[in-house]
Amino acid sequence: MNFRSRLYLHLVFLGLAIFCWNFSSNVSLASDSDIKIKSASAESEFPEGIRFSVEAISSSRIVEIAVNFRIGQQVSGVYEYLDFEEGLEARGSLFWKTNTGPKYVPPGTIIEYSFSISDESGNTFNSKNKYLVYSDTRFEWQEVEFGTISVAYHGPVKSRAEDLLNAMNQTLYAMEPIFGDVQGDPIRVTMYNNVAEMMGALPPSSSTIRSELITEGQAYPDIGTVLVLGGGRLSRGTASHEVTHILVHRAGDSVFSSVPSWLNEGLAEFGNVSPSFSYDVALDFAVHTDRLMPITSMRNRPGNPEDVIIFYGSASSIVEFMIYKFGPDKMLNLLTEHKSGRNMDDSIEFIYGITKLELENQWRNYIGAPAYEPELLEKKLPTPIPRPTVGLFSLTPQSGSYSIKSTEIDTIQNVSSYDEPDDRVSTDIQDSDEVINAINRDRQTNAAIDGLPDTINEIKFNNVGFRYDIGDDVLRGIDLTIRQDETLAIVGSTGGGKSTLVSLLCRFYEPTSGYISIDGNDYRKRSLHWLQSNLGIVLQSSHIFAGSILENIRYGNLNASDGDVTLAAKRSGAHPFIVDMSEGYATTVGEGGSNLSAGQKQLISFARAILADPKILIMDEATSSVDTETEQQIQQGMDELLSNRIALVIAHRLSTIRNADRILVMEHGSITEQGRHAELMSLKGRYYKLYTQQSIVKFSKEEQNWQA
């Protein structure tokens, strides 16, 4: 069937749907009808179903009662007959089950319904449209709303709901150039406070849907409904990601096919205002071990959990490439063309003027991967991604501890139900005999655990290269000096080597060529324990545990006094809001910091890091999980946190690193540019292109003013 034929069928189906879904308003199909409805209702009996009821009278015997209803924003409606006894007065009822897979209706869905009553004289009466919010009746719900989005919540967690609402509206605003005007229909979000609550909202028989819960959210694009966990470290990013799926559906899904998974998931991550996982490491590994999948040929994501991470990283990267290289208007046109009925392969060729294979290989060249040749592709057994025992994206370490809880590993386990013993991901990196002997010797009072000076004034990369056991070089000839009291921002395309460089600095891996020195000494001659005990990492998603504010801050240094904690809070900018709380520093924050806003949680994490006082600080977009107004408020805390130490900022949102002492641009494993913001902009090179292209994704008005 050609495109013109499919388009014709599309229009025919659409016309039939509109015809069938004709909710009239108190229209009598016979002028002499005196059918009257005494009462009509629909009630939620969650989780089992919806009960429709109607009572009607007529001067002629009522012979038929039906209900028309539409679930959310689905194009087609449902027409069902009610059970009743015929007569001049009739009471009809219908129980529509919603707890099975085929008929599952998520809580929060709007049900639009009307009744149709016919009598034996041939008269038919259609009632006015009425609406039911199919809510989870286990809880008493409240709502916050802005624009077309509403978030239902229960309990004293309004700030959580407002945080999610803000994130989703940021997404709608930022993605408008890509999706066009698709925000007219409402989007309803139901926020649950814990996993047990949310599991109770899903159909018992739906293992597929239940497995999706590991991502902490679920979107139902054709209905316009989202379920999400609130208060978790991933909730803000999850809400942003899931609402983007709804926008993708509206902009690109046709009656013939849905947008392929690689494009759908890639757009969802591109639109994510608070990404919870950096895919750089996984994508680097895939590129340099020839593990990269033919992403555009995959309609669905893989089942292997290790491959899932590569899939998401690849999808995010190719979408970023398409938007930055060709512009958002091309992506909008691509989605529009697909929605019209043209298949995705033909749509790509029609809009971009290249085949799907050519697009794939242009992207592969962009990330430094070999070209994809379908005829040479061999099916390979899954290869586990090596992961260090100390993860790159970790909590701020407590001084004196031997390990840091890895949130990278947590995130991978959240993406799949896959679980393996810890020995599978351990590394062989350990202290040498020389270092161990030094540790065992008597130490000077001003010395580190290994007997060398307890200072880090300068870190130097000396012709550093790195590669995995198989594959090409990930880093090549890195010469770099970082000094105390310097903030170094690292930017570049996905797969450029940013995360690998930081991993080497943290000694999660070691160079395969060249060496890294600390104050002139090869860092392999220093204690691994000493190095990583002086390492602090602040994430975009703050980790707050149940307990008091005081306990959460003191986690940075368990030996700190109350006065030390207060001083750290003052330096971070957290003190003012803390003293305004009901019990000050003794205030209980709730599970996951549920009683705090995103900005408050981040300020507490800054205070914790200041208290730990690490000599090396790494920040991974630490303010991207908060709204732009709050971001400006916590800038003072960031400045305090970055001062008097070696600080590295992995930057995705380039507007946040304009004031860095130095900006490093990495592409294909090499440093291509470095300098201050103004210097790099004047060069009009790679940084200039990245910075100007990123303006495609609109920031809020507050951000734009801040950048000015």
ABEGO torsion letter per residue (X at the ends): XBAAAAAAAAAAAAAAAAAABBBBBGBBABAABABBBABBBBBBBOAAEBBBBBBBBBABBBABBBBBBBBEABABBBBBBBBBBBEABBBBBBBBBAABAAABBBBGBBBBBBBBBBBAAGBBBBBBBBBBBBBBAABBBBBBBBEABBBBBBEBAAAAAAAAAAAAAAAAAAAAAAAEBAAABBBBBBBBABAAAAAAABBAABAAAAAAAAAGBBBBAAAGBBBBBBGBAAAAAAAAAAAAAAAAAAAABBAABBBBAAAAAAAAAAABABBABBAAAAAAAAAAAGABBBAAABABBBABAAAAAAAAAAAAAAAAAAAAAAEAAAAAAAAAAAAAGBBAAAAAAAAAGBBAAAAAAAAAAAAGBBBBBAAABBBBBBBBBBBBABBABBBBBBBGBABBBBAAAAAAAAABABBBBAAAABBABBBBAAAAAAAABBBBAABBAAGBBBBBABBBBBGBBBBBABEBBABBGBBBBBBBGBBBBBBEBBGAGAAAAAAAAAGABBBABEBBBBGGBBAAABBAAAAAAABBBBBABBBBBBEBAAAAAAAABAABBAAAAAAAAAAAGAAAAAAABAAEAABBAEBGGAABBAAAAAAAAAAAAAAAGBABBBBBGAAAABBAAAAAAAAAAAAAAABGBBBBBBBABAAAAAABABBBBBBGGBBABBEBAAAAAAAGBAAAAAAAAAAABBBBAAAAAAAX
